[in-house]
Each structure stands twice: as C-alpha cells, then as structure tokens.
Amino acid sequence: MNNAAALAAEDRRALELDALSAILPIDRRDALASLLTDDDVATLKHLAGEGIGDNSLRALASDLAYLEAWSLAATGAPLPWPAPESLALKFVAHHLWDPQKRETDAAHGMPAAVEAALREKGHLRKVGPHAPATVKRRLAHWGTLHRWRGFDGPFSAPTLRAALRLAVRASARPRGRKSQKAVTRAVLDQLVAGCDSNRLVDLRDGALLLTAFASGGRRRSEIAGLRLEQIFREPPVPLDPADPRSQALPCLSILLGRTKTGSADEESRVLLIGPPVLALEAWIAKAGIAKGAVFRAIDRWGTLQDQALTPQAVNLLVKARCAQAGLDPAAFSAHGLRSGFLTEAARRGVPLPAAMRQSQHRSLQQAARYYNDSEARLGAAARLLV
C-alpha cells in the first residue's frame, strides 16, 4: 500500500472511530486510527453494538492498539488472526523478565530495537518488566478479541499458561496501589478548602470531590459519566438517626447504572446526605444544568462547556487540587477517593458490609484490605516496643 492509500485508510478509520467518540478518548482517535486495522475498527464497533461496557471497550481498544504497536515493532507486521502460540509466548517473554538476569544477558527480555520503537511512538514509558496484571489483562483481551472474531486462539495452551506462571515469578514485581495515598477525610477537607469561592470551577471541583467521596468513593469513570437523570431527591433524614426530632439533613440518591462490576439493570443506588448534597445542588444551580452530564469541562476563560469531563480529567483535577493544598500530587490519584472512603469508614468503626453497600464493592477481599490496613496501624500487634 502506497503512502497516499495508507493515509486515506487512516482517515477512513478515524471517521469510523468518530462513531465511538462517546466511548473512546477522542484525543487518541488519530493515534488509534494509525495503529488499528480495518478489521480492528470493525470489531470495536461490533462490540459497542453488543452493549459491552464503556470502560471495558476503552480498555480493549487501548490494549489492542498496544498489541498492534508491539507486533509491528517485534515482527514488522500487524497482528495475525488467529495468533500463533509462538507469538503469544514472545509477548510474554518481551514483557515479563528477570531484571537480574538482564544485567548479565542483554538478550533477555524485550530486544533493544523493539523497546526503542515502542518508546519512540510513546507506547512504552516505564523502565523494566511490565506489571504482571497488565500482561495478564492484555492477554485476556487478546483472547476476547479472538473469540469475537470467531477464532479459538492459543491462550488456553498449557505451554503458554506455564510460561506465564514462570515469567510472573521471575519478574518479581510487587503490585502497586492505584493511589499511593488515600484521600481520607482530613485530606478531603484540605482539597475542598481550596474550592471555597463562588467561581464556577471551584463550585464544580468542590461538588465533584464531595460527591465522589461521600457516594462511596466512586470510580473516576462513574463520576465523569454521572448524568442529572441519575440523581433523585429523597426525603430529609435526621442528623441523629436515634433522635427523629434532630436537625433534618437534605438527601439525594444516585442511580449508578452500569458500573465496573455491575450491570445497568441492577438499579444500584447510593445516598448522599448533608454537605455533599448542598455542594452538588449549588453547582447544578450555578451551572444551569437541566439535563445530561453533571460535571462538565470549563475552559480557561471560565466558560462552561457542553461535554462531560473525561475520567482522565477527573484524575488530573484531584492531582491539581492536591498540589494547590501543598500535597504531593504524585502520591494521590482519583482512586484515592475510593480507597479513602473505605479507610475512613474503617477508622470510624463503620461495619464493613455497610461500607461495601455504599462503595458497591463486590469483592470482600478487596474491601477488607483497607479495613485490615487500618486495624494494623491502630492495633497493638505492631506496637510491642512502643
């Protein structure tokens, strides 16, 4: 294919990806169009039509683009369908390797030429072997895309499973937290204090932070996708549940719809009570939002835009407010609101099932980790010499 034909094909794929702009990050459209093949784009459009979750589709598209970039760098050709077992084994060998062995064997792990090609195009940033969870996810998505294309693929082969298990052990990379530090109540108060003005951006950011935390530590994608139609006014509730005559607090409920671990037809609701309700209502009134996205972009001149914030924008917002509060933005991310909610709940003695009902965690093991961490810090077992 000559250059003109290749550019025309990229333009065509870019236009087709426009149809998925509500799901895929539009700022990456051109990059995706240059990496994905016509069949790749057709597969993504088919998956979107089948009702696959937005977050899952974004992850599939991102991983597919990386796989295509890696295949071009490692073999000089796009991904073959179905992929041979040898190619899947090569992918594992290139991404999971032993750093100590690499010091004495330069050929171990990803070849230098492949690494350089991926770095030049911005597909590879970190140094060292990949996180095992990332490699496993990409292999799982590779297998999913095979099945949607009608192929079996090599991903259940015993040799690949054994190689993956041994490679994970050799790479010995500890699992990192999505947010190094949790946004607990004390941190949240610092962030919200920086939003104490009547400026549109401050009203939005304060309402977003309080809503995300108080509603159970909502994921950044759920906050970015929150729509006015999901919010319902509820009867006021007493400040002291044991005293019905105590001060009444405003209450809202949020219909979550489709989440990372749930489906849109489960009618999962979480409550907002008190200050978060006031902040959210003040933002909606000031912004004049009558329908659609609740948390929207604001340009540099303070003008409200029609489009919703992206999940990445939510993450950057948290980091920016941390920097404003004098905190290290590298230590915090939007996921810190989620971990912070459970950490704070544990510190205040909220029963784990009640906290999980608000956070909508499905995994008891995952949610209990924050409770266990809190108990370890506050308990006597680690204080025998104090």
Secondary structure, DSSP 8 states (H G I E B T S, - for coil): --HHHHHHHHHHHHHHHHTTTTTS-GGGHHHHHHHS-HHHHHHHHHHHHTT--HHHHHHHHHHHHHHHHHHHHHHSS---SS--HHHHHHHHHHHS--HHHHHH-TTSSS-HHHHHHHHHTTS--S-SS--HHHHHHHHHHHHHHHHHTT---STT-HHHHHHHHHHHHHH------SSSS---HHHHHHHHHTT-SS-HHHHHHHHHHHHHHHTTS--HHHHHT-BGGGEEEEEEEESSTT-TTS-EEEEEEEE--S-SSS-GGG--EEEEESHHHHHHHHHHHHHT--SSBSSEEE-TTS-EEEEE--HHHHHHHHHHHHHHTTS-GGG--THHHHHHHHHHHHHTT--HHHHHHHHT---HHHHHHHHHHHHHHHSSTT-TT-
